[in-house]
Amino acid sequence: MRRVRFLQGGTRKRLPEPENAGNDIDGGFSTHFLVPARPLIKIGASSNVAALSVVADAVSTAYQAILRADVAAGDAVIVVGAGGVGGFVVQIANALGARVVACDIIEDRLKLIGQYGAAATINLANLDPKELRKQVRAFAKGVPTMKYKIFECSGSAPGQTTAYGLLERGATMMQVGYTPNKVELRLSNLMAFDATLHGTWGCPPEVYPGVLRLIEEGKVQARPVHRVWADVQSE
């Protein structure tokens, strides 16, 4: 009943009692198991299932964040953390016509994402926050700050601080990454800039077709990017 009331309240956010195979219910390592029909999404018979497996996490999480930020053509999208989820934020935002700059401390990631939608990249290693703001403003020159969409995808305390420090007047920041570590922020910046800060969790099944369509149309590449990121992250 709590789940029903939560959905009837008009929200598509995280359910109060999520059920994930392998965590909350059995079946994480099964070849087959029963699930409710409602959240299932049909895929084409010729689809590469192995490549699409990442859609249920990294790609769809990125897509939901993009939707909540209302990213549109002409926006300046700043992605802090160009790993698994952040890399797909870059690709999807680029597919929607936004100008995207990817920021990370790992040069290999930046070189990779530069081939998959990032118009520019910034290496954050040892970079002064003021210099970062200068570079981001130069990248977004001509774009109103209210069309700045900042995505924190690093899942680190320094990344969260960095992304928050990029807020401008009327800008929107999406908190996508997670870390248990605490950060110290001046929340008054949200008031002073009339800015917006959103959290986002997962992705509702009803918008999955949009994710799959981007992949089918070749606007988002799932398999090669995920494979290389997996190699980098396993080192």
Contacts in CASP RR format, 6 or more apart in sequence:
PFRMAT RR
TARGET T0000
AUTHOR 0000-0000-0000
METHOD contacts of the structure
MODEL  1
MRRVRFLQGGTRKRLPEPENAGNDIDGGFSTHFLVPARPLIKIGASSNVA
ALSVVADAVSTAYQAILRADVAAGDAVIVVGAGGVGGFVVQIANALGARV
VACDIIEDRLKLIGQYGAAATINLANLDPKELRKQVRAFAKGVPTMKYKI
FECSGSAPGQTTAYGLLERGATMMQVGYTPNKVELRLSNLMAFDATLHGT
WGCPPEVYPGVLRLIEEGKVQARPVHRVWADVQSE
2 16 0 8 1.000
2 17 0 8 1.000
3 15 0 8 1.000
3 16 0 8 1.000
3 17 0 8 1.000
6 15 0 8 1.000
6 16 0 8 1.000
7 15 0 8 1.000
12 204 0 8 1.000
12 206 0 8 1.000
13 201 0 8 1.000
14 201 0 8 1.000
14 202 0 8 1.000
18 24 0 8 1.000
19 25 0 8 1.000
21 27 0 8 1.000
21 28 0 8 1.000
21 30 0 8 1.000
21 33 0 8 1.000
21 35 0 8 1.000
22 28 0 8 1.000
22 29 0 8 1.000
26 33 0 8 1.000
27 33 0 8 1.000
38 205 0 8 1.000
39 205 0 8 1.000
40 205 0 8 1.000
41 205 0 8 1.000
41 208 0 8 1.000
41 209 0 8 1.000
41 212 0 8 1.000
43 49 0 8 1.000
43 52 0 8 1.000
43 212 0 8 1.000
48 223 0 8 1.000
50 223 0 8 1.000
51 222 0 8 1.000
51 223 0 8 1.000
51 226 0 8 1.000
52 212 0 8 1.000
52 215 0 8 1.000
52 222 0 8 1.000
54 222 0 8 1.000
54 226 0 8 1.000
55 208 0 8 1.000
55 211 0 8 1.000
55 212 0 8 1.000
55 215 0 8 1.000
55 222 0 8 1.000
58 84 0 8 1.000
58 85 0 8 1.000
58 88 0 8 1.000
58 226 0 8 1.000
59 88 0 8 1.000
59 92 0 8 1.000
59 211 0 8 1.000
59 215 0 8 1.000
59 220 0 8 1.000
59 222 0 8 1.000
60 202 0 8 1.000
60 203 0 8 1.000
60 207 0 8 1.000
60 208 0 8 1.000
60 211 0 8 1.000
61 85 0 8 1.000
61 88 0 8 1.000
61 176 0 8 1.000
61 200 0 8 1.000
61 202 0 8 1.000
61 203 0 8 1.000
62 85 0 8 1.000
62 86 0 8 1.000
62 87 0 8 1.000
62 88 0 8 1.000
62 89 0 8 1.000
62 91 0 8 1.000
62 92 0 8 1.000
62 153 0 8 1.000
62 176 0 8 1.000
63 88 0 8 1.000
63 92 0 8 1.000
63 203 0 8 1.000
63 207 0 8 1.000
63 210 0 8 1.000
63 211 0 8 1.000
63 214 0 8 1.000
64 200 0 8 1.000
64 201 0 8 1.000
64 202 0 8 1.000
64 203 0 8 1.000
64 204 0 8 1.000
64 207 0 8 1.000
65 85 0 8 1.000
65 89 0 8 1.000
65 151 0 8 1.000
65 174 0 8 1.000
65 176 0 8 1.000
65 200 0 8 1.000
66 89 0 8 1.000
66 92 0 8 1.000
66 93 0 8 1.000
66 96 0 8 1.000
67 207 0 8 1.000
68 174 0 8 1.000
68 198 0 8 1.000
68 199 0 8 1.000
68 200 0 8 1.000
69 149 0 8 1.000
69 151 0 8 1.000
69 172 0 8 1.000
69 174 0 8 1.000
69 198 0 8 1.000
70 172 0 8 1.000
71 77 0 8 1.000
71 92 0 8 1.000
71 93 0 8 1.000
71 96 0 8 1.000
71 98 0 8 1.000
71 149 0 8 1.000
72 96 0 8 1.000
72 97 0 8 1.000
72 98 0 8 1.000
72 147 0 8 1.000
73 96 0 8 1.000
73 97 0 8 1.000
73 98 0 8 1.000
74 97 0 8 1.000
74 98 0 8 1.000
74 99 0 8 1.000
74 143 0 8 1.000
74 147 0 8 1.000
75 93 0 8 1.000
75 97 0 8 1.000
75 98 0 8 1.000
75 99 0 8 1.000
75 143 0 8 1.000
75 147 0 8 1.000
75 148 0 8 1.000
75 149 0 8 1.000
76 98 0 8 1.000
76 99 0 8 1.000
76 101 0 8 1.000
76 139 0 8 1.000
76 140 0 8 1.000
76 143 0 8 1.000
76 147 0 8 1.000
76 148 0 8 1.000
76 149 0 8 1.000
77 89 0 8 1.000
77 90 0 8 1.000
77 93 0 8 1.000
77 98 0 8 1.000
77 99 0 8 1.000
77 100 0 8 1.000
77 101 0 8 1.000
77 149 0 8 1.000
77 150 0 8 1.000
77 151 0 8 1.000
78 100 0 8 1.000
78 101 0 8 1.000
78 103 0 8 1.000
78 136 0 8 1.000
78 140 0 8 1.000
78 148 0 8 1.000
78 149 0 8 1.000
78 150 0 8 1.000
78 151 0 8 1.000
78 163 0 8 1.000
78 166 0 8 1.000
79 86 0 8 1.000
79 87 0 8 1.000
79 89 0 8 1.000
79 90 0 8 1.000
79 93 0 8 1.000
79 100 0 8 1.000
79 101 0 8 1.000
79 102 0 8 1.000
79 103 0 8 1.000
79 118 0 8 1.000
79 151 0 8 1.000
79 153 0 8 1.000
80 103 0 8 1.000
80 104 0 8 1.000
80 124 0 8 1.000
80 150 0 8 1.000
80 151 0 8 1.000
80 152 0 8 1.000
80 153 0 8 1.000
80 154 0 8 1.000
80 159 0 8 1.000
80 162 0 8 1.000
80 163 0 8 1.000
80 166 0 8 1.000
81 87 0 8 1.000
81 102 0 8 1.000
81 103 0 8 1.000
81 104 0 8 1.000
81 109 0 8 1.000
81 152 0 8 1.000
81 153 0 8 1.000
81 154 0 8 1.000
81 155 0 8 1.000
81 159 0 8 1.000
82 90 0 8 1.000
82 102 0 8 1.000
82 103 0 8 1.000
82 104 0 8 1.000
82 106 0 8 1.000
82 109 0 8 1.000
82 110 0 8 1.000
82 112 0 8 1.000
82 113 0 8 1.000
82 118 0 8 1.000
82 121 0 8 1.000
82 153 0 8 1.000
83 104 0 8 1.000
83 109 0 8 1.000
83 113 0 8 1.000
83 153 0 8 1.000
83 229 0 8 1.000
83 233 0 8 1.000
84 153 0 8 1.000
84 225 0 8 1.000
84 226 0 8 1.000
84 229 0 8 1.000
84 233 0 8 1.000
85 153 0 8 1.000
85 176 0 8 1.000
85 177 0 8 1.000
86 102 0 8 1.000
86 151 0 8 1.000
86 153 0 8 1.000
86 176 0 8 1.000
87 102 0 8 1.000
87 113 0 8 1.000
87 116 0 8 1.000
87 153 0 8 1.000
87 225 0 8 1.000
87 229 0 8 1.000
88 220 0 8 1.000
88 225 0 8 1.000
89 151 0 8 1.000
89 153 0 8 1.000
89 176 0 8 1.000
90 100 0 8 1.000
90 102 0 8 1.000
90 113 0 8 1.000
90 116 0 8 1.000
90 117 0 8 1.000
90 118 0 8 1.000
91 116 0 8 1.000
91 117 0 8 1.000
91 219 0 8 1.000
91 220 0 8 1.000
91 221 0 8 1.000
91 225 0 8 1.000
92 214 0 8 1.000
92 220 0 8 1.000
93 100 0 8 1.000
93 149 0 8 1.000
94 100 0 8 1.000
94 116 0 8 1.000
94 117 0 8 1.000
94 118 0 8 1.000
94 119 0 8 1.000
95 214 0 8 1.000
95 219 0 8 1.000
95 220 0 8 1.000
98 149 0 8 1.000
99 119 0 8 1.000
99 139 0 8 1.000
99 140 0 8 1.000
99 143 0 8 1.000
100 117 0 8 1.000
100 118 0 8 1.000
100 119 0 8 1.000
100 120 0 8 1.000
101 118 0 8 1.000
101 119 0 8 1.000
101 120 0 8 1.000
101 121 0 8 1.000
101 122 0 8 1.000
101 136 0 8 1.000
101 139 0 8 1.000
101 140 0 8 1.000
102 109 0 8 1.000
102 110 0 8 1.000
102 113 0 8 1.000
102 114 0 8 1.000
102 118 0 8 1.000
102 120 0 8 1.000
102 121 0 8 1.000
102 122 0 8 1.000
103 121 0 8 1.000
103 122 0 8 1.000
103 123 0 8 1.000
103 124 0 8 1.000
103 132 0 8 1.000
103 162 0 8 1.000
104 110 0 8 1.000
104 113 0 8 1.000
104 121 0 8 1.000
104 123 0 8 1.000
104 124 0 8 1.000
104 154 0 8 1.000
105 123 0 8 1.000
105 124 0 8 1.000
105 125 0 8 1.000
106 232 0 8 1.000
107 123 0 8 1.000
108 232 0 8 1.000
109 229 0 8 1.000
109 232 0 8 1.000
110 118 0 8 1.000
110 121 0 8 1.000
110 122 0 8 1.000
110 123 0 8 1.000
111 121 0 8 1.000
112 225 0 8 1.000
112 228 0 8 1.000
112 229 0 8 1.000
113 121 0 8 1.000
114 121 0 8 1.000
116 221 0 8 1.000
116 225 0 8 1.000
119 139 0 8 1.000
120 139 0 8 1.000
122 132 0 8 1.000
122 135 0 8 1.000
122 136 0 8 1.000
124 132 0 8 1.000
124 159 0 8 1.000
124 162 0 8 1.000
129 162 0 8 1.000
129 165 0 8 1.000
132 162 0 8 1.000
132 166 0 8 1.000
133 165 0 8 1.000
133 166 0 8 1.000
136 166 0 8 1.000
140 148 0 8 1.000
145 168 0 8 1.000
145 169 0 8 1.000
145 170 0 8 1.000
145 171 0 8 1.000
146 169 0 8 1.000
146 170 0 8 1.000
146 171 0 8 1.000
148 166 0 8 1.000
148 167 0 8 1.000
148 168 0 8 1.000
148 170 0 8 1.000
148 171 0 8 1.000
148 172 0 8 1.000
149 171 0 8 1.000
149 172 0 8 1.000
149 174 0 8 1.000
150 163 0 8 1.000
150 166 0 8 1.000
150 167 0 8 1.000
150 171 0 8 1.000
150 172 0 8 1.000
150 173 0 8 1.000
150 174 0 8 1.000
151 163 0 8 1.000
151 173 0 8 1.000
151 174 0 8 1.000
151 176 0 8 1.000
152 159 0 8 1.000
152 160 0 8 1.000
152 162 0 8 1.000
152 163 0 8 1.000
152 164 0 8 1.000
152 173 0 8 1.000
152 174 0 8 1.000
152 175 0 8 1.000
152 176 0 8 1.000
152 177 0 8 1.000
153 176 0 8 1.000
153 177 0 8 1.000
154 160 0 8 1.000
154 162 0 8 1.000
154 163 0 8 1.000
154 177 0 8 1.000
155 177 0 8 1.000
155 178 0 8 1.000
155 179 0 8 1.000
156 179 0 8 1.000
156 181 0 8 1.000
157 179 0 8 1.000
157 181 0 8 1.000
157 182 0 8 1.000
157 183 0 8 1.000
160 175 0 8 1.000
160 177 0 8 1.000
160 179 0 8 1.000
160 183 0 8 1.000
160 185 0 8 1.000
161 183 0 8 1.000
161 184 0 8 1.000
161 185 0 8 1.000
163 173 0 8 1.000
163 175 0 8 1.000
164 173 0 8 1.000
164 183 0 8 1.000
164 185 0 8 1.000
164 189 0 8 1.000
164 197 0 8 1.000
165 189 0 8 1.000
166 173 0 8 1.000
167 173 0 8 1.000
167 189 0 8 1.000
167 190 0 8 1.000
167 193 0 8 1.000
167 195 0 8 1.000
167 197 0 8 1.000
168 193 0 8 1.000
168 195 0 8 1.000
169 193 0 8 1.000
169 194 0 8 1.000
169 195 0 8 1.000
170 193 0 8 1.000
170 194 0 8 1.000
170 195 0 8 1.000
170 196 0 8 1.000
171 193 0 8 1.000
171 195 0 8 1.000
171 196 0 8 1.000
172 195 0 8 1.000
172 196 0 8 1.000
172 197 0 8 1.000
172 198 0 8 1.000
173 195 0 8 1.000
173 196 0 8 1.000
173 197 0 8 1.000
173 198 0 8 1.000
174 198 0 8 1.000
174 199 0 8 1.000
174 200 0 8 1.000
175 197 0 8 1.000
175 198 0 8 1.000
175 199 0 8 1.000
175 200 0 8 1.000
176 199 0 8 1.000
176 200 0 8 1.000
189 195 0 8 1.000
190 196 0 8 1.000
190 197 0 8 1.000
203 211 0 8 1.000
211 220 0 8 1.000
214 220 0 8 1.000
215 221 0 8 1.000
215 222 0 8 1.000
END
